[in-house]
Amino acid sequence: MSQPKAFDFDKQPQLLGHPVGLFILFFTELWERFSYYGMRAILVLFLVSETSGDNSGFGWTNSEAFVLYSWYTMLVYLASIPGGILADRLLGQRKTVMLGGALLVAGHGTLALPGVTAFYTGLALIVLGVGCLKPNISTMVGGLYKSGDDRRDKGFTIFYIGINIGAFLSALIVGFVGEKIGWHYGFGLAGIGMLIGQLVYVWGQKYLKGIGDFIGASDSVDNEAFNRPLTSIEKDRMVVMFLSFLLIIVFWGAFEQAGGLMNLYAEQKTDRMLMGFEVPASWFQSVNAFFIITLGTAVANFWYRWKNKGREGSSLFKMAWGVMIMGWGFLFMTAASVQYENSGAAAMYWLVLAYLFHTIGELCASPVALSFITKLAPIKYASFMMGAYFAATGLGNRVAGMIGVYAQNAGELEIFTGIAIFCTLVGIIVLLMLKPLKRLTHGAEDTTA
């Protein structure tokens, strides 16, 4: 994927071997994810909380909460398609990210207000804000590196660690404030986090000049690529990306049980007492992020050494294994369900072990997929294809909610076991189809490390 020549790669100030712009985007996304995951950690808990008491919620049933949660998380990511189109066809990525940040500050701030109208208005603003910000900031990370730069995958891993630092801190801080002090204080704290992220992004614009500009402008060096039709090679690569999105739907449909089914399982069916202290259910949302931060570099280095030994190391190979490993994490939830049925409460370590496998699977699939899109997407559709990736994530979120609702009748034991088996089968199918899929990338994966 080409980049605007206005960005001089060779003259960019470096930090830890990467352009300083990476760390501007790192901290912007860190605080955006702090706000999003902080709100996500308490959303379902707020919805099912009793309407009476000092910290009242909406008093919904589990199934009602799952339905709204799944629609909301789906729409958040589906909005990435119009957000990507807005960047590709009108504003450019850099300005669209700025717009998204402003909408997110307004949305989280509105959620801090009591009342049903404020609640739904805040969710709508967050959907629009994430749609503008999420696909475009990820595409900008890829634009910081020349085509073929082997630092690109490592840059995305660093960026992904930033996402999860935000997620880790938010689940602990926003989760505690929301559960123990007040739901709306938690929502408001998430808004403060997004405001910090927006200020970081505004301050760091000097390190992002030439990145994410609108390529359709008459003076753009990529104007020709913007106007010409796609080549046959670019069309083949688009086909591979869309096929890979089916894998993404499966991955996130299983993984996003974390915010719904597993979140309520932690609250309602898990013994959370630890040395006389009851661990807040929302704190378990930080376990995945903690493992991402501590294991991210190790997993990236493993794949780097694996590829250097001449073994298969393509993005699709890693993503297939990521789906299988993540699915195996649900076997621990199967064990938790058996323990609950036998003794009336499941131990906390089952959740921790499940999140450990979910994390390893995520590290094999998610940051790799982000880098994969920036390598294969034609420049004229760069943000659109990243938006389509996040839309697939959104559809996975919707599937996750449907599974959560179904589990209320079918039972968690069958659901957890079924997810583990299905993810394993999907991963095996992708591995069997790997050679023809790789041929359609026309060498774009040769630099994957």
N, C-alpha and C positions, 0 to 999 in steps of 0.2 A: 504494500500500500504506500503510495507516494505521500509526501508531506510538503507543505508550503515552504518554498526556499527562503522566505523571510525569516524563518527560524534557522539560525546558524548553529548547527549541531556541534561544530568543532570549537566554537567560542563560548558555549554555555558554561556558567560556573557550575562546578561539580561538588557534590556532598556524598561521601561514602561511595564514590565511584559511579554516581548517577546524577543526572541533571537536577539542579535545585528545584525546578518546576515540579518534579515528582513529589517532593515533600510538601509543596504547597497543596497539591491535589490530595496527598496523603492526609494532611491535617483537616482539609475541608471535608473530605469523605469520612474521616474519623468522627467529626462532630455531627455530620448528617446522619451517620449510622447510630451515634449515641442517641440522637433524638428519635429516630425511627424504632430502634430496638428497645429503647426505654419505654416508649409508648406501647410497643407490641407486647412487652413483658407483663404489662398490667391490664391490657385491653380486655381480654377474656375474663380475667379475674374481676375486673370492675363490672362487666356486664352481668355476671352471675351473682355478684354480691347482693345481700339483702337490701331492701329499700329503706329499712329502718336502722337506727344506730348512728354512732358518731361518724362512721366512714361508709355511708350508704352508696349503693350502686343502682343498677336498673332492675335487679331481681329477676333476670331472665333465666330460662332453663339452659342446661348444657347445650342441647341441640340448637336452640335459638342463637346462642352465642357463637357456636361453630359456623352457623350459616352466615352471620354477619362478618365474622372473622375471615371466612374463606372468600366471600365476595369482595371485601375490602382489600385483602392482600392480593387478590387477582387483579383488581382494578388499578392498584398502585403500580403494578408492573406492566399491565396492558397499556397504561398511559405512556409507557416508554416509546411506543410506536409513533403516536403523534408528536411526542417530544423529539424523537429522532428526525422525523420529517421536517419539523419546524427548524431544526438546526441545519439540515442538509439543504433545504430549499429557500430559507429566508434569513435566519439570524446568525448562523454559525454556532459551533459548539460552545465557545467561550461565553457568548452573551446569553445563550439559552440556559447554561448552568447558573449564571447570575440571576436570571428570572426565576429559575426553580428554587434557588436558595431563599429568595424573598417570599415566595409563596409558602414555603415550608415554615419560615419564621411566623408568618401570619396564621398558618394552620394550627401549629402546635400552641401558639398563644391563644387561639380561639378555644381549643380543647380545655384550656385551663378554666374557662368560664362554665358555670353550672347551667344546666338546662339541655333539653333534647335538641333544640334548634342549633345551639352553639356546638353540640357534639357532632351532628351531621355536617354542619358547615365546616368545622375543623377537619373532619375526615376528607371532605371533598377537596379542600385546599391542599391537604397533604398528598392526595392522589395526583393532583395537577403538578405539585412541586417536585415529587419524586419522578414523575414522568418527564419533566424537563431536565432534571439534574442527572439522574442515574445513568442513562445510556451515554450521555455526552461527556461526563467527566471520565468515564472508563475509556472512551474513544480517545480522549485527549492524552491519557497515559501512553497509549500506543504511539501517538504522534510525537512524543518526546524522543523517539529512537529512530535511527535510520533503518531502512529495509535491510534485513539480514543481521542486525545488531543482536548478538547473543545475550545482551543484558536485558532484552525486552521481557522475557519470561520471569527473570529474577525481579525486574521492576514491578511486574504485576503481583508477584508474591509479596514484595514489600508493601505495595498498595493494599493488598488483601489483608495483611497483618494490621494495617491502620484501621480498616473496616472493623476488625474484630477487637481491637483495643477499645474502640467506641462501644461495640456491643457488650464487651465484658464489663466496662465501667457502668454502662447504663443499666444493665440488669441488676447490679448491686445497689447503685445509688437511687435511680428512679424507682426500681422495684421496692426498695425499703421505704422511701418517702411515700410512694403510692399506697402500699399496704398498711404501713404503721402510722402515717400522719394524715394523709388524705389523697384520694385518687386525683383530684384536680391539681393539687400541689405537684404530684408526680408528672402530670401532663405539662404543667407550666415549666418544670425543671427541664423537660425534654426540649421545650421551646428555647430556653436560655442556651442550651447546648448548640442548637442550630444557629442561633444568632452569633455565637463565637465562631462557628465554621464559616459563616458568611463574611465576617470581618476578616478572617484569615485569607479567604479567597480574594477579597477586594484589595487587601494589602499586597498580595503576591502577584498581582497582574503584571508587574514588570518582569517577572521570570517566565511569563507565558506568552509574550508577544510573538505572534506568528503561529501560535498553536491554537487550533480550533476556530480560525477565521472562516467566514463564509466563502467557499470556493467558487460560488457562482458569480461573484462580483467581477466586473469587467476588467479590473486590474489584477485579478488573482492569477498566480502562476499555474494553477490547476484548472483554469476556466475551460481549457480544451477537453480535459477529462470529464468535466461536469456536463458538457454538451454532447459528446460523442456517445453512440450506442455501445452496449456491453459487447466485449469480444466473446468468442466461444469458450475460451478458458475461464473468463470471469463468470459466465453462465454456469459452467460445470461446478465452479467453487461455490456459487450461490446454492446449487442443488445440495451439495455436501453439507453446507451450513444448515439448511432447512431440515435435512434428515437428522442432523445432530440435535436439533431442537426437540425431536421426539424423545431422545435420551434425557434431555434436560427436564422435560415435563415429568418423566418417570422419577428422576432424581428428586426434584423438589416436591413432588406429590407425596413422596415418602418422608423426606427430610423435614418438611414443614409440619409434621406432627408435633414438633418441638413446641411451637407456640400455642397449639390447640390441645390435642388429645394428651400428649405427654405433660403439658403444663397442668391440666386439671388432674391428671393421674398423680402428679407430685403433690398437689394440694389435698386431694380427696382420698387417696389410697396408699400413700407412702408414709411410713414412720419417719418424721422429720426431726425427732428429738436428738440433740447432740450435746452431751454433757449438761443437761438441764436447760438448754436453749433450743427453741423451736426454729429451725431454719426456714425463712420465708420461701414459699413455693417459687416465687419469681426469681430467686437467686439461682435456681437451676438453669435459668436461661443464660447465665454467664459461664457455665461449664464448657460449652462448645467453644465460645470465644477464648477462654483461657487456654484450651488445648490448641487452638489455632495459633495463638501467640507463641506458645512454648514449642510446638511441633512444626510450625510452618517452614522454618529454615531447614530442619532435618529432612522433611519430606521432599523439599525442592532439591536438596543435595543428593538424596537417594536417587531421584530420577536423573539428575545430571551424571552421576557415576554410572547408572544403569545404561544410559545412552552412550557414554564414552567407551563402554565395554562392547559396543557393537550390537546391543540388543534393541528390540523394538521399543521406541520411545515416542511415538507420535501422540498428538493430543487425543485423538479418538481412542487409542489404546489406554491412555491414562484415565479418560472419562469412563470407559467401560469398567475398568477395575474400581474406579471410584464409586460407581453405582452398586457394584457387588459388595464392596467392603461396607459401605453405608448400610445396605440392606441387612448384612450380618449383625449389625448393632441391634436390630430388633429382636434377635434371638435372646438377648439379655432382658428385653421387655417381656418376652414370653415367659422367661424364668420368674420375673417379677410378678406376672399375673398368676402363675401357679402358686407362688408363695402367698400372694394376697388371698387366693381362694382357700388355702389351707390354714392360714393363721389370722386373716383379717387385716393385715398390713404388709406392705412390701418394704424391703430395706432400701436405703438411699443408694447403696453402691451399685444396684442394678441400673439406675438412671445414669450414674457416672460412667459406668462401663459402656452403656449404649451410646452416650454422647462422645466417648472416646472413639469408637468405631465410626460414628457419624462424622466426626471431625477428620479422621484420616481419609475417609471417602470424599469429603468435601474438598480437602486439599489436593486430592488427585484430580478432581473434576472441575471445580468452579473457577479458580484463578487461571487454570489452563484453558478453559473455555473462553474466558475474556481475551486472553492473548491470541487464541485461535481465530476469533472473529476479526481482530485487527490485522491479522496476517492475510486472511482470505477475502475480506470484504472489499469490493471496488470502492474507490475513494468517493464517488458520487453518492454511494449508498452507505457510507461508513456508519453514520449515526443511526440510520434506519435499521441496518442489520444488527447493531448492538441493541436497538430498541426491540427488535424481533426476538432477540435472545432473552431479554428481560420479560417480554410478553409471554414467552414459553415458560419462564419462571412463574409468571402470574397464573397461567393455566395450571401449572403444577400446584400452586397454592390453593386454587379452587378445588382441584382433585383432593388435596389434603383435607379440606373442610368437609367434602362429601364423605370421605373415609371416616372422619371423626363422627359425623352424624350417624353413619351406618353402624359404627362401633357401639353406639348406645343401645342398639338392639341385638347385634350379632355377638358382642362381647369382645373385649380387648385381646384375649388369648388367641382367638382365631385370626383377628386382624393383624396382630404383630407377626404371627407365624407366616401368614399369607404374604405380607409385605416382603419378608426376608426371602421367601422362595421366588416371588415374582421378580425382584431386583436381580437375583442371581441369574435367572433365565434370560432376562433382558441383556445383562452384561455379556453372557456367553454368546448370544445372537450377534451382538455388535462385533465381538472378537472374530467370529466366523465370517463376517462381512467386511473385515478390515481391509483386505487387499484391494477389492474393487473401489471402495470408498477413497482409499489413499490415492489411487490412480486419478480420480477426479479432481484432486487438489492441485495436480500439475506441478509438484515440487514445492509448493508453499510451505509444506511441513518439514522440508529438509533442514531448516534452522531451528526446529523445536528442540529445546534442551530441558 
